[in-house]
Amino acid sequence: MAYAIINSCVNCWACEPVCPSQAIYEAQPHFQIDSRKCTECEGDFADPQCASICPIEGAILDGSGGSANPPGSLTGIPPERMVEVMMEIQAR
């Protein structure tokens, strides 16, 4: 199973240079992952490098179609607490 990049990708180039199998390539309208090349970083890294560095939460899907970098993965704030946390920040 290979990872996939979806339409929310903003073509920031963060993932392309960190892919150990060189499976990520520039395409229109966003980057893509060549499923024949993607090794899911097995044997190279414990975590998928593309998902670890992607600044857009939810832009990379794992082999089963689930988000490899789900909402909250960048901030550590669960999505259900985001409104509350933003209100706390604005109150400062």
PDB file of N, CA, C and O in Angstrom:
ATOM      1  N   MET A   1       0.845  -1.178   0.000  1.00  0.00           N
ATOM      2  CA  MET A   1       0.000   0.000   0.000  1.00  0.00           C
ATOM      3  C   MET A   1       0.888   1.238   0.000  1.00  0.00           C
ATOM      4  O   MET A   1       1.916   1.271   0.676  1.00  0.00           O
ATOM      5  N   ALA A   2       0.496   2.235  -0.747  1.00  0.00           N
ATOM      6  CA  ALA A   2       1.269   3.460  -0.855  1.00  0.00           C
ATOM      7  C   ALA A   2       0.503   4.629  -0.265  1.00  0.00           C
ATOM      8  O   ALA A   2      -0.723   4.599  -0.150  1.00  0.00           O
ATOM      9  N   TYR A   3       1.241   5.648   0.103  1.00  0.00           N
ATOM     10  CA  TYR A   3       0.642   6.884   0.564  1.00  0.00           C
ATOM     11  C   TYR A   3       0.142   7.665  -0.642  1.00  0.00           C
ATOM     12  O   TYR A   3       0.549   7.401  -1.773  1.00  0.00           O
ATOM     13  N   ALA A   4      -0.743   8.629  -0.399  1.00  0.00           N
ATOM     14  CA  ALA A   4      -1.290   9.466  -1.464  1.00  0.00           C
ATOM     15  C   ALA A   4      -1.394  10.896  -0.966  1.00  0.00           C
ATOM     16  O   ALA A   4      -1.629  11.138   0.217  1.00  0.00           O
ATOM     17  N   ILE A   5      -1.216  11.838  -1.878  1.00  0.00           N
ATOM     18  CA  ILE A   5      -1.366  13.260  -1.572  1.00  0.00           C
ATOM     19  C   ILE A   5      -2.661  13.710  -2.229  1.00  0.00           C
ATOM     20  O   ILE A   5      -2.907  13.412  -3.398  1.00  0.00           O
ATOM     21  N   ILE A   6      -3.496  14.433  -1.470  1.00  0.00           N
ATOM     22  CA  ILE A   6      -4.794  14.852  -1.994  1.00  0.00           C
ATOM     23  C   ILE A   6      -4.808  16.341  -2.341  1.00  0.00           C
ATOM     24  O   ILE A   6      -3.813  17.045  -2.164  1.00  0.00           O
ATOM     25  N   ASN A   7      -5.953  16.803  -2.837  1.00  0.00           N
ATOM     26  CA  ASN A   7      -6.102  18.168  -3.362  1.00  0.00           C
ATOM     27  C   ASN A   7      -5.758  19.294  -2.403  1.00  0.00           C
ATOM     28  O   ASN A   7      -5.491  20.407  -2.855  1.00  0.00           O
ATOM     29  N   SER A   8      -5.754  19.054  -1.103  1.00  0.00           N
ATOM     30  CA  SER A   8      -5.442  20.148  -0.173  1.00  0.00           C
ATOM     31  C   SER A   8      -3.951  20.490  -0.160  1.00  0.00           C
ATOM     32  O   SER A   8      -3.547  21.463   0.476  1.00  0.00           O
ATOM     33  N   CYS A   9      -3.142  19.710  -0.847  1.00  0.00           N
ATOM     34  CA  CYS A   9      -1.703  19.996  -0.992  1.00  0.00           C
ATOM     35  C   CYS A   9      -1.526  21.372  -1.629  1.00  0.00           C
ATOM     36  O   CYS A   9      -2.229  21.717  -2.579  1.00  0.00           O
ATOM     37  N   VAL A  10      -0.582  22.156  -1.101  1.00  0.00           N
ATOM     38  CA  VAL A  10      -0.332  23.504  -1.616  1.00  0.00           C
ATOM     39  C   VAL A  10       0.996  23.594  -2.379  1.00  0.00           C
ATOM     40  O   VAL A  10       1.480  24.691  -2.657  1.00  0.00           O
ATOM     41  N   ASN A  11       1.572  22.456  -2.710  1.00  0.00           N
ATOM     42  CA  ASN A  11       2.828  22.414  -3.468  1.00  0.00           C
ATOM     43  C   ASN A  11       3.951  23.204  -2.794  1.00  0.00           C
ATOM     44  O   ASN A  11       4.632  24.004  -3.436  1.00  0.00           O
ATOM     45  N   CYS A  12       4.130  22.975  -1.518  1.00  0.00           N
ATOM     46  CA  CYS A  12       5.147  23.720  -0.774  1.00  0.00           C
ATOM     47  C   CYS A  12       6.550  23.130  -0.930  1.00  0.00           C
ATOM     48  O   CYS A  12       7.531  23.766  -0.545  1.00  0.00           O
ATOM     49  N   TRP A  13       6.654  21.940  -1.481  1.00  0.00           N
ATOM     50  CA  TRP A  13       7.918  21.250  -1.724  1.00  0.00           C
ATOM     51  C   TRP A  13       8.540  20.644  -0.471  1.00  0.00           C
ATOM     52  O   TRP A  13       9.662  20.144  -0.553  1.00  0.00           O
ATOM     53  N   ALA A  14       7.894  20.660   0.654  1.00  0.00           N
ATOM     54  CA  ALA A  14       8.492  20.121   1.881  1.00  0.00           C
ATOM     55  C   ALA A  14       8.706  18.616   1.788  1.00  0.00           C
ATOM     56  O   ALA A  14       9.730  18.111   2.248  1.00  0.00           O
ATOM     57  N   CYS A  15       7.768  17.901   1.206  1.00  0.00           N
ATOM     58  CA  CYS A  15       7.818  16.440   1.200  1.00  0.00           C
ATOM     59  C   CYS A  15       8.771  15.852   0.160  1.00  0.00           C
ATOM     60  O   CYS A  15       9.405  14.827   0.410  1.00  0.00           O
ATOM     61  N   GLU A  16       8.871  16.481  -0.981  1.00  0.00           N
ATOM     62  CA  GLU A  16       9.619  15.893  -2.103  1.00  0.00           C
ATOM     63  C   GLU A  16      11.074  15.550  -1.761  1.00  0.00           C
ATOM     64  O   GLU A  16      11.507  14.437  -2.059  1.00  0.00           O
ATOM     65  N   PRO A  17      11.834  16.444  -1.158  1.00  0.00           N
ATOM     66  CA  PRO A  17      13.239  16.112  -0.890  1.00  0.00           C
ATOM     67  C   PRO A  17      13.457  15.109   0.250  1.00  0.00           C
ATOM     68  O   PRO A  17      14.546  14.543   0.352  1.00  0.00           O
ATOM     69  N   VAL A  18      12.466  14.873   1.103  1.00  0.00           N
ATOM     70  CA  VAL A  18      12.659  13.955   2.228  1.00  0.00           C
ATOM     71  C   VAL A  18      12.233  12.519   1.923  1.00  0.00           C
ATOM     72  O   VAL A  18      12.447  11.630   2.747  1.00  0.00           O
ATOM     73  N   CYS A  19      11.643  12.281   0.771  1.00  0.00           N
ATOM     74  CA  CYS A  19      11.172  10.944   0.418  1.00  0.00           C
ATOM     75  C   CYS A  19      12.358  10.044   0.080  1.00  0.00           C
ATOM     76  O   CYS A  19      13.055  10.292  -0.904  1.00  0.00           O
ATOM     77  N   PRO A  20      12.604   8.991   0.888  1.00  0.00           N
ATOM     78  CA  PRO A  20      13.769   8.135   0.650  1.00  0.00           C
ATOM     79  C   PRO A  20      13.655   7.288  -0.617  1.00  0.00           C
ATOM     80  O   PRO A  20      14.669   6.827  -1.142  1.00  0.00           O
ATOM     81  N   SER A  21      12.447   7.081  -1.108  1.00  0.00           N
ATOM     82  CA  SER A  21      12.281   6.259  -2.312  1.00  0.00           C
ATOM     83  C   SER A  21      12.049   7.097  -3.568  1.00  0.00           C
ATOM     84  O   SER A  21      11.792   6.555  -4.643  1.00  0.00           O
ATOM     85  N   GLN A  22      12.138   8.409  -3.428  1.00  0.00           N
ATOM     86  CA  GLN A  22      11.943   9.349  -4.537  1.00  0.00           C
ATOM     87  C   GLN A  22      10.627   9.085  -5.268  1.00  0.00           C
ATOM     88  O   GLN A  22      10.567   9.103  -6.498  1.00  0.00           O
ATOM     89  N   ALA A  23       9.573   8.838  -4.483  1.00  0.00           N
ATOM     90  CA  ALA A  23       8.266   8.525  -5.042  1.00  0.00           C
ATOM     91  C   ALA A  23       7.393   9.761  -5.254  1.00  0.00           C
ATOM     92  O   ALA A  23       6.354   9.676  -5.910  1.00  0.00           O
ATOM     93  N   ILE A  24       7.797  10.898  -4.713  1.00  0.00           N
ATOM     94  CA  ILE A  24       6.980  12.110  -4.808  1.00  0.00           C
ATOM     95  C   ILE A  24       7.437  12.941  -6.000  1.00  0.00           C
ATOM     96  O   ILE A  24       8.629  13.177  -6.195  1.00  0.00           O
ATOM     97  N   TYR A  25       6.467  13.374  -6.785  1.00  0.00           N
ATOM     98  CA  TYR A  25       6.801  14.172  -7.960  1.00  0.00           C
ATOM     99  C   TYR A  25       5.779  15.295  -8.133  1.00  0.00           C
ATOM    100  O   TYR A  25       4.639  15.214  -7.675  1.00  0.00           O
ATOM    101  N   GLU A  26       6.236  16.341  -8.811  1.00  0.00           N
ATOM    102  CA  GLU A  26       5.368  17.500  -9.047  1.00  0.00           C
ATOM    103  C   GLU A  26       4.401  17.166 -10.181  1.00  0.00           C
ATOM    104  O   GLU A  26       4.802  16.678 -11.237  1.00  0.00           O
ATOM    105  N   ALA A  27       3.147  17.433  -9.943  1.00  0.00           N
ATOM    106  CA  ALA A  27       2.100  17.213 -10.950  1.00  0.00           C
ATOM    107  C   ALA A  27       1.070  18.318 -10.802  1.00  0.00           C
ATOM    108  O   ALA A  27       1.175  19.154  -9.905  1.00  0.00           O
ATOM    109  N   GLN A  28       0.101  18.326 -11.657  1.00  0.00           N
ATOM    110  CA  GLN A  28      -0.959  19.317 -11.573  1.00  0.00           C
ATOM    111  C   GLN A  28      -2.203  18.652 -11.026  1.00  0.00           C
ATOM    112  O   GLN A  28      -2.488  17.530 -11.445  1.00  0.00           O
ATOM    113  N   PRO A  29      -2.950  19.231 -10.148  1.00  0.00           N
ATOM    114  CA  PRO A  29      -2.734  20.544  -9.553  1.00  0.00           C
ATOM    115  C   PRO A  29      -1.900  20.495  -8.275  1.00  0.00           C
ATOM    116  O   PRO A  29      -1.672  21.532  -7.652  1.00  0.00           O
ATOM    117  N   HIS A  30      -1.436  19.298  -7.871  1.00  0.00           N
ATOM    118  CA  HIS A  30      -0.650  19.184  -6.645  1.00  0.00           C
ATOM    119  C   HIS A  30       0.333  18.028  -6.792  1.00  0.00           C
ATOM    120  O   HIS A  30       0.266  17.262  -7.753  1.00  0.00           O
ATOM    121  N   PHE A  31       1.239  17.909  -5.836  1.00  0.00           N
ATOM    122  CA  PHE A  31       2.196  16.810  -5.850  1.00  0.00           C
ATOM    123  C   PHE A  31       1.468  15.470  -5.809  1.00  0.00           C
ATOM    124  O   PHE A  31       0.337  15.377  -5.334  1.00  0.00           O
ATOM    125  N   GLN A  32       2.123  14.453  -6.306  1.00  0.00           N
ATOM    126  CA  GLN A  32       1.586  13.096  -6.321  1.00  0.00           C
ATOM    127  C   GLN A  32       2.637  12.145  -5.760  1.00  0.00           C
ATOM    128  O   GLN A  32       3.815  12.490  -5.668  1.00  0.00           O
ATOM    129  N   ILE A  33       2.197  10.943  -5.387  1.00  0.00           N
ATOM    130  CA  ILE A  33       3.104   9.891  -4.941  1.00  0.00           C
ATOM    131  C   ILE A  33       2.951   8.721  -5.897  1.00  0.00           C
ATOM    132  O   ILE A  33       1.848   8.219  -6.108  1.00  0.00           O
ATOM    133  N   ASP A  34       4.065   8.291  -6.472  1.00  0.00           N
ATOM    134  CA  ASP A  34       4.074   7.137  -7.372  1.00  0.00           C
ATOM    135  C   ASP A  34       3.915   5.882  -6.523  1.00  0.00           C
ATOM    136  O   ASP A  34       4.821   5.516  -5.775  1.00  0.00           O
ATOM    137  N   SER A  35       2.771   5.229  -6.640  1.00  0.00           N
ATOM    138  CA  SER A  35       2.474   4.061  -5.797  1.00  0.00           C
ATOM    139  C   SER A  35       3.418   2.894  -6.059  1.00  0.00           C
ATOM    140  O   SER A  35       3.580   2.025  -5.202  1.00  0.00           O
ATOM    141  N   ARG A  36       4.038   2.865  -7.226  1.00  0.00           N
ATOM    142  CA  ARG A  36       4.996   1.783  -7.526  1.00  0.00           C
ATOM    143  C   ARG A  36       6.323   1.995  -6.812  1.00  0.00           C
ATOM    144  O   ARG A  36       7.055   1.035  -6.570  1.00  0.00           O
ATOM    145  N   LYS A  37       6.640   3.239  -6.472  1.00  0.00           N
ATOM    146  CA  LYS A  37       7.899   3.555  -5.800  1.00  0.00           C
ATOM    147  C   LYS A  37       7.762   3.694  -4.288  1.00  0.00           C
ATOM    148  O   LYS A  37       8.722   3.455  -3.556  1.00  0.00           O
ATOM    149  N   CYS A  38       6.576   4.078  -3.814  1.00  0.00           N
ATOM    150  CA  CYS A  38       6.383   4.367  -2.390  1.00  0.00           C
ATOM    151  C   CYS A  38       6.572   3.105  -1.550  1.00  0.00           C
ATOM    152  O   CYS A  38       5.932   2.079  -1.782  1.00  0.00           O
ATOM    153  N   THR A  39       7.463   3.209  -0.575  1.00  0.00           N
ATOM    154  CA  THR A  39       7.735   2.095   0.344  1.00  0.00           C
ATOM    155  C   THR A  39       7.151   2.363   1.728  1.00  0.00           C
ATOM    156  O   THR A  39       7.343   1.574   2.653  1.00  0.00           O
ATOM    157  N   GLU A  40       6.428   3.492   1.866  1.00  0.00           N
ATOM    158  CA  GLU A  40       5.915   3.945   3.156  1.00  0.00           C
ATOM    159  C   GLU A  40       7.050   4.105   4.162  1.00  0.00           C
ATOM    160  O   GLU A  40       6.837   4.022   5.372  1.00  0.00           O
ATOM    161  N   CYS A  41       8.246   4.333   3.657  1.00  0.00           N
ATOM    162  CA  CYS A  41       9.471   4.552   4.434  1.00  0.00           C
ATOM    163  C   CYS A  41       9.916   3.319   5.224  1.00  0.00           C
ATOM    164  O   CYS A  41      10.815   3.409   6.060  1.00  0.00           O
ATOM    165  N   GLU A  42       9.296   2.179   4.964  1.00  0.00           N
ATOM    166  CA  GLU A  42       9.684   0.956   5.665  1.00  0.00           C
ATOM    167  C   GLU A  42      11.142   0.627   5.355  1.00  0.00           C
ATOM    168  O   GLU A  42      11.572   0.637   4.202  1.00  0.00           O
ATOM    169  N   GLY A  43      11.876   0.339   6.405  1.00  0.00           N
ATOM    170  CA  GLY A  43      13.293   0.040   6.259  1.00  0.00           C
ATOM    171  C   GLY A  43      14.176   1.269   6.302  1.00  0.00           C
ATOM    172  O   GLY A  43      15.393   1.158   6.450  1.00  0.00           O
ATOM    173  N   ASP A  44      13.574   2.441   6.173  1.00  0.00           N
ATOM    174  CA  ASP A  44      14.353   3.681   6.200  1.00  0.00           C
ATOM    175  C   ASP A  44      14.045   4.516   7.444  1.00  0.00           C
ATOM    176  O   ASP A  44      14.960   5.012   8.102  1.00  0.00           O
ATOM    177  N   PHE A  45      12.769   4.671   7.763  1.00  0.00           N
ATOM    178  CA  PHE A  45      12.349   5.511   8.883  1.00  0.00           C
ATOM    179  C   PHE A  45      11.171   4.862   9.603  1.00  0.00           C
ATOM    180  O   PHE A  45      10.424   4.086   9.008  1.00  0.00           O
ATOM    181  N   ALA A  46      11.011   5.179  10.868  1.00  0.00           N
ATOM    182  CA  ALA A  46       9.889   4.651  11.646  1.00  0.00           C
ATOM    183  C   ALA A  46       8.576   5.320  11.250  1.00  0.00           C
ATOM    184  O   ALA A  46       7.518   4.694  11.316  1.00  0.00           O
ATOM    185  N   ASP A  47       8.636   6.580  10.841  1.00  0.00           N
ATOM    186  CA  ASP A  47       7.447   7.338  10.451  1.00  0.00           C
ATOM    187  C   ASP A  47       7.568   7.762   8.996  1.00  0.00           C
ATOM    188  O   ASP A  47       8.675   7.998   8.512  1.00  0.00           O
ATOM    189  N   PRO A  48       6.441   7.862   8.290  1.00  0.00           N
ATOM    190  CA  PRO A  48       6.485   8.332   6.903  1.00  0.00           C
ATOM    191  C   PRO A  48       6.984   9.770   6.858  1.00  0.00           C
ATOM    192  O   PRO A  48       6.398  10.653   7.484  1.00  0.00           O
ATOM    193  N   GLN A  49       8.036  10.001   6.139  1.00  0.00           N
ATOM    194  CA  GLN A  49       8.657  11.314   6.120  1.00  0.00           C
ATOM    195  C   GLN A  49       7.770  12.379   5.497  1.00  0.00           C
ATOM    196  O   GLN A  49       7.769  13.522   5.952  1.00  0.00           O
ATOM    197  N   CYS A  50       7.017  12.024   4.465  1.00  0.00           N
ATOM    198  CA  CYS A  50       6.142  13.012   3.827  1.00  0.00           C
ATOM    199  C   CYS A  50       5.102  13.533   4.808  1.00  0.00           C
ATOM    200  O   CYS A  50       4.873  14.739   4.894  1.00  0.00           O
ATOM    201  N   ALA A  51       4.476  12.631   5.544  1.00  0.00           N
ATOM    202  CA  ALA A  51       3.447  13.035   6.510  1.00  0.00           C
ATOM    203  C   ALA A  51       4.057  13.757   7.702  1.00  0.00           C
ATOM    204  O   ALA A  51       3.429  14.644   8.280  1.00  0.00           O
ATOM    205  N   SER A  52       5.272  13.385   8.070  1.00  0.00           N
ATOM    206  CA  SER A  52       5.927  14.006   9.223  1.00  0.00           C
ATOM    207  C   SER A  52       6.258  15.471   8.978  1.00  0.00           C
ATOM    208  O   SER A  52       6.278  16.267   9.916  1.00  0.00           O
ATOM    209  N   ILE A  53       6.519  15.835   7.717  1.00  0.00           N
ATOM    210  CA  ILE A  53       6.946  17.202   7.424  1.00  0.00           C
ATOM    211  C   ILE A  53       5.853  18.054   6.789  1.00  0.00           C
ATOM    212  O   ILE A  53       5.987  19.276   6.728  1.00  0.00           O
ATOM    213  N   CYS A  54       4.783  17.440   6.319  1.00  0.00           N
ATOM    214  CA  CYS A  54       3.719  18.168   5.615  1.00  0.00           C
ATOM    215  C   CYS A  54       3.064  19.219   6.518  1.00  0.00           C
ATOM    216  O   CYS A  54       2.591  18.890   7.606  1.00  0.00           O
ATOM    217  N   PRO A  55       3.032  20.484   6.071  1.00  0.00           N
ATOM    218  CA  PRO A  55       2.416  21.531   6.881  1.00  0.00           C
ATOM    219  C   PRO A  55       0.898  21.636   6.729  1.00  0.00           C
ATOM    220  O   PRO A  55       0.269  22.480   7.368  1.00  0.00           O
ATOM    221  N   ILE A  56       0.309  20.788   5.889  1.00  0.00           N
ATOM    222  CA  ILE A  56      -1.139  20.825   5.671  1.00  0.00           C
ATOM    223  C   ILE A  56      -1.754  19.571   6.264  1.00  0.00           C
ATOM    224  O   ILE A  56      -1.651  18.486   5.692  1.00  0.00           O
ATOM    225  N   GLU A  57      -2.389  19.725   7.405  1.00  0.00           N
ATOM    226  CA  GLU A  57      -2.990  18.573   8.069  1.00  0.00           C
ATOM    227  C   GLU A  57      -4.037  17.924   7.173  1.00  0.00           C
ATOM    228  O   GLU A  57      -4.885  18.606   6.599  1.00  0.00           O
ATOM    229  N   GLY A  58      -3.971  16.604   7.059  1.00  0.00           N
ATOM    230  CA  GLY A  58      -4.930  15.850   6.268  1.00  0.00           C
ATOM    231  C   GLY A  58      -4.603  15.749   4.796  1.00  0.00           C
ATOM    232  O   GLY A  58      -5.377  15.152   4.047  1.00  0.00           O
ATOM    233  N   ALA A  59      -3.493  16.303   4.348  1.00  0.00           N
ATOM    234  CA  ALA A  59      -3.164  16.288   2.917  1.00  0.00           C
ATOM    235  C   ALA A  59      -2.564  14.978   2.442  1.00  0.00           C
ATOM    236  O   ALA A  59      -2.502  14.726   1.238  1.00  0.00           O
ATOM    237  N   ILE A  60      -2.121  14.142   3.371  1.00  0.00           N
ATOM    238  CA  ILE A  60      -1.501  12.873   2.990  1.00  0.00           C
ATOM    239  C   ILE A  60      -2.296  11.721   3.599  1.00  0.00           C
ATOM    240  O   ILE A  60      -2.560  11.684   4.801  1.00  0.00           O
ATOM    241  N   LEU A  61      -2.667  10.787   2.731  1.00  0.00           N
ATOM    242  CA  LEU A  61      -3.437   9.626   3.172  1.00  0.00           C
ATOM    243  C   LEU A  61      -2.542   8.398   3.209  1.00  0.00           C
ATOM    244  O   LEU A  61      -1.646   8.237   2.380  1.00  0.00           O
ATOM    245  N   ASP A  62      -2.799   7.533   4.189  1.00  0.00           N
ATOM    246  CA  ASP A  62      -2.039   6.285   4.255  1.00  0.00           C
ATOM    247  C   ASP A  62      -2.653   5.278   3.287  1.00  0.00           C
ATOM    248  O   ASP A  62      -3.624   5.587   2.596  1.00  0.00           O
ATOM    249  N   GLY A  63      -2.095   4.094   3.241  1.00  0.00           N
ATOM    250  CA  GLY A  63      -2.533   3.082   2.299  1.00  0.00           C
ATOM    251  C   GLY A  63      -3.976   2.656   2.450  1.00  0.00           C
ATOM    252  O   GLY A  63      -4.569   2.153   1.496  1.00  0.00           O
ATOM    253  N   SER A  64      -4.557   2.841   3.622  1.00  0.00           N
ATOM    254  CA  SER A  64      -5.955   2.456   3.831  1.00  0.00           C
ATOM    255  C   SER A  64      -6.916   3.633   3.638  1.00  0.00           C
ATOM    256  O   SER A  64      -8.122   3.488   3.843  1.00  0.00           O
ATOM    257  N   GLY A  65      -6.388   4.799   3.244  1.00  0.00           N
ATOM    258  CA  GLY A  65      -7.226   5.969   2.994  1.00  0.00           C
ATOM    259  C   GLY A  65      -7.420   6.877   4.189  1.00  0.00           C
ATOM    260  O   GLY A  65      -8.130   7.878   4.094  1.00  0.00           O
ATOM    261  N   GLY A  66      -6.799   6.544   5.318  1.00  0.00           N
ATOM    262  CA  GLY A  66      -6.882   7.394   6.501  1.00  0.00           C
ATOM    263  C   GLY A  66      -5.828   8.486   6.451  1.00  0.00           C
ATOM    264  O   GLY A  66      -4.813   8.346   5.769  1.00  0.00           O
ATOM    265  N   SER A  67      -6.065   9.556   7.160  1.00  0.00           N
ATOM    266  CA  SER A  67      -5.121  10.672   7.183  1.00  0.00           C
ATOM    267  C   SER A  67      -3.837  10.277   7.904  1.00  0.00           C
ATOM    268  O   SER A  67      -3.870   9.832   9.052  1.00  0.00           O
ATOM    269  N   ALA A  68      -2.710  10.444   7.225  1.00  0.00           N
ATOM    270  CA  ALA A  68      -1.414  10.149   7.832  1.00  0.00           C
ATOM    271  C   ALA A  68      -0.949  11.311   8.718  1.00  0.00           C
ATOM    272  O   ALA A  68      -0.093  11.136   9.585  1.00  0.00           O
ATOM    273  N   ASN A  69      -1.513  12.476   8.492  1.00  0.00           N
ATOM    274  CA  ASN A  69      -1.218  13.665   9.307  1.00  0.00           C
ATOM    275  C   ASN A  69      -2.547  14.356   9.631  1.00  0.00           C
ATOM    276  O   ASN A  69      -2.858  15.413   9.081  1.00  0.00           O
ATOM    277  N   PRO A  70      -3.323  13.747  10.528  1.00  0.00           N
ATOM    278  CA  PRO A  70      -4.683  14.221  10.803  1.00  0.00           C
ATOM    279  C   PRO A  70      -4.735  15.590  11.477  1.00  0.00           C
ATOM    280  O   PRO A  70      -3.726  16.070  11.994  1.00  0.00           O
ATOM    281  N   PRO A  71      -5.915  16.218  11.471  1.00  0.00           N
ATOM    282  CA  PRO A  71      -6.079  17.487  12.182  1.00  0.00           C
ATOM    283  C   PRO A  71      -5.606  17.364  13.626  1.00  0.00           C
ATOM    284  O   PRO A  71      -5.952  16.414  14.329  1.00  0.00           O
ATOM    285  N   GLY A  72      -4.821  18.325  14.048  1.00  0.00           N
ATOM    286  CA  GLY A  72      -4.257  18.324  15.391  1.00  0.00           C
ATOM    287  C   GLY A  72      -2.842  17.776  15.438  1.00  0.00           C
ATOM    288  O   GLY A  72      -2.156  17.920  16.450  1.00  0.00           O
ATOM    289  N   SER A  73      -2.398  17.152  14.358  1.00  0.00           N
ATOM    290  CA  SER A  73      -1.068  16.542  14.370  1.00  0.00           C
ATOM    291  C   SER A  73       0.055  17.577  14.381  1.00  0.00           C
ATOM    292  O   SER A  73       1.144  17.300  14.885  1.00  0.00           O
ATOM    293  N   LEU A  74      -0.193  18.744  13.842  1.00  0.00           N
ATOM    294  CA  LEU A  74       0.834  19.789  13.851  1.00  0.00           C
ATOM    295  C   LEU A  74       0.852  20.563  15.159  1.00  0.00           C
ATOM    296  O   LEU A  74       1.918  20.872  15.691  1.00  0.00           O
ATOM    297  N   THR A  75      -0.315  20.870  15.667  1.00  0.00           N
ATOM    298  CA  THR A  75      -0.404  21.705  16.858  1.00  0.00           C
ATOM    299  C   THR A  75      -0.468  20.906  18.149  1.00  0.00           C
ATOM    300  O   THR A  75      -0.144  21.418  19.221  1.00  0.00           O
ATOM    301  N   GLY A  76      -0.885  19.653  18.046  1.00  0.00           N
ATOM    302  CA  GLY A  76      -1.094  18.856  19.247  1.00  0.00           C
ATOM    303  C   GLY A  76      -2.418  19.183  19.922  1.00  0.00           C
ATOM    304  O   GLY A  76      -2.704  18.691  21.014  1.00  0.00           O
ATOM    305  N   ILE A  77      -3.227  20.017  19.266  1.00  0.00           N
ATOM    306  CA  ILE A  77      -4.522  20.403  19.809  1.00  0.00           C
ATOM    307  C   ILE A  77      -5.602  19.588  19.105  1.00  0.00           C
ATOM    308  O   ILE A  77      -5.743  19.686  17.886  1.00  0.00           O
ATOM    309  N   PRO A  78      -6.364  18.792  19.842  1.00  0.00           N
ATOM    310  CA  PRO A  78      -7.447  18.024  19.216  1.00  0.00           C
ATOM    311  C   PRO A  78      -8.440  18.972  18.541  1.00  0.00           C
ATOM    312  O   PRO A  78      -8.739  20.034  19.086  1.00  0.00           O
ATOM    313  N   PRO A  79      -8.951  18.609  17.377  1.00  0.00           N
ATOM    314  CA  PRO A  79      -9.874  19.489  16.651  1.00  0.00           C
ATOM    315  C   PRO A  79     -11.062  19.951  17.487  1.00  0.00           C
ATOM    316  O   PRO A  79     -11.528  21.081  17.338  1.00  0.00           O
ATOM    317  N   GLU A  80     -11.549  19.085  18.359  1.00  0.00           N
ATOM    318  CA  GLU A  80     -12.713  19.463  19.167  1.00  0.00           C
ATOM    319  C   GLU A  80     -12.376  20.539  20.208  1.00  0.00           C
ATOM    320  O   GLU A  80     -13.286  21.146  20.772  1.00  0.00           O
ATOM    321  N   ARG A  81     -11.103  20.783  20.470  1.00  0.00           N
ATOM    322  CA  ARG A  81     -10.696  21.830  21.422  1.00  0.00           C
ATOM    323  C   ARG A  81     -10.200  23.092  20.728  1.00  0.00           C
ATOM    324  O   ARG A  81      -9.898  24.079  21.398  1.00  0.00           O
ATOM    325  N   MET A  82     -10.108  23.081  19.399  1.00  0.00           N
ATOM    326  CA  MET A  82      -9.501  24.198  18.676  1.00  0.00           C
ATOM    327  C   MET A  82     -10.221  25.521  18.924  1.00  0.00           C
ATOM    328  O   MET A  82      -9.554  26.534  19.132  1.00  0.00           O
ATOM    329  N   VAL A  83     -11.538  25.552  18.910  1.00  0.00           N
ATOM    330  CA  VAL A  83     -12.286  26.799  19.139  1.00  0.00           C
ATOM    331  C   VAL A  83     -11.966  27.349  20.525  1.00  0.00           C
ATOM    332  O   VAL A  83     -11.709  28.543  20.684  1.00  0.00           O
ATOM    333  N   GLU A  84     -11.985  26.481  21.513  1.00  0.00           N
ATOM    334  CA  GLU A  84     -11.693  26.889  22.887  1.00  0.00           C
ATOM    335  C   GLU A  84     -10.272  27.450  23.001  1.00  0.00           C
ATOM    336  O   GLU A  84     -10.060  28.486  23.632  1.00  0.00           O
ATOM    337  N   VAL A  85      -9.322  26.780  22.404  1.00  0.00           N
ATOM    338  CA  VAL A  85      -7.920  27.221  22.474  1.00  0.00           C
ATOM    339  C   VAL A  85      -7.737  28.556  21.753  1.00  0.00           C
ATOM    340  O   VAL A  85      -7.020  29.428  22.245  1.00  0.00           O
ATOM    341  N   MET A  86      -8.373  28.724  20.600  1.00  0.00           N
ATOM    342  CA  MET A  86      -8.259  29.983  19.864  1.00  0.00           C
ATOM    343  C   MET A  86      -8.843  31.146  20.679  1.00  0.00           C
ATOM    344  O   MET A  86      -8.310  32.255  20.648  1.00  0.00           O
ATOM    345  N   MET A  87      -9.920  30.895  21.396  1.00  0.00           N
ATOM    346  CA  MET A  87     -10.502  31.921  22.258  1.00  0.00           C
ATOM    347  C   MET A  87      -9.544  32.283  23.385  1.00  0.00           C
ATOM    348  O   MET A  87      -9.419  33.456  23.738  1.00  0.00           O
ATOM    349  N   GLU A  88      -8.868  31.293  23.951  1.00  0.00           N
ATOM    350  CA  GLU A  88      -7.882  31.553  25.009  1.00  0.00           C
ATOM    351  C   GLU A  88      -6.725  32.392  24.475  1.00  0.00           C
ATOM    352  O   GLU A  88      -6.263  33.315  25.145  1.00  0.00           O
ATOM    353  N   ILE A  89      -6.264  32.078  23.289  1.00  0.00           N
ATOM    354  CA  ILE A  89      -5.148  32.814  22.690  1.00  0.00           C
ATOM    355  C   ILE A  89      -5.558  34.254  22.417  1.00  0.00           C
ATOM    356  O   ILE A  89      -4.796  35.175  22.711  1.00  0.00           O
ATOM    357  N   GLN A  90      -6.726  34.464  21.870  1.00  0.00           N
ATOM    358  CA  GLN A  90      -7.199  35.806  21.551  1.00  0.00           C
ATOM    359  C   GLN A  90      -7.439  36.648  22.803  1.00  0.00           C
ATOM    360  O   GLN A  90      -7.361  37.875  22.746  1.00  0.00           O
ATOM    361  N   ALA A  91      -7.728  36.006  23.924  1.00  0.00           N
ATOM    362  CA  ALA A  91      -7.980  36.721  25.167  1.00  0.00           C
ATOM    363  C   ALA A  91      -6.701  37.241  25.806  1.00  0.00           C
ATOM    364  O   ALA A  91      -6.766  38.062  26.721  1.00  0.00           O
ATOM    365  N   ARG A  92      -5.568  36.794  25.356  1.00  0.00           N
ATOM    366  CA  ARG A  92      -4.290  37.213  25.963  1.00  0.00           C
ATOM    367  C   ARG A  92      -3.924  38.612  25.623  1.00  0.00           C
ATOM    368  O   ARG A  92      -2.881  39.101  26.059  1.00  0.00           O
TER     369      ARG A  92
END
